[in-house]
Amino acid sequence: MTQITKDTIIGDILNIDSSTAPLFLEIGMHCLGCPASRGETVEQACLVHGVNPDELIAKLNAHINGK
C-alpha cells in the first residue's frame, strides 16, 4: 500500500501511478512534464497553487490505494 505524504515528490507519484495526473491538473498544475514541477513535493506544489495539501494528499491516497 502506497502512502503519499506532504514530502512525497510529484515525479515519484506520477511514476507510481500516472493516472494521478488529472488530480494535479485540477489544482492548476499544468506543467507536469516540466522537470522542475516533477521535483516538487506535494506541499510545495500546493503552496504555489493555493491548495490545501491535506485535501490533495487524501485524494491521491484514495485514488492510488482504491485500485
Helices and strands as residue ranges (DSSP letters): H 10-16, G 18-20, H 21-26, H 35-38, H 42-49, H 53-65
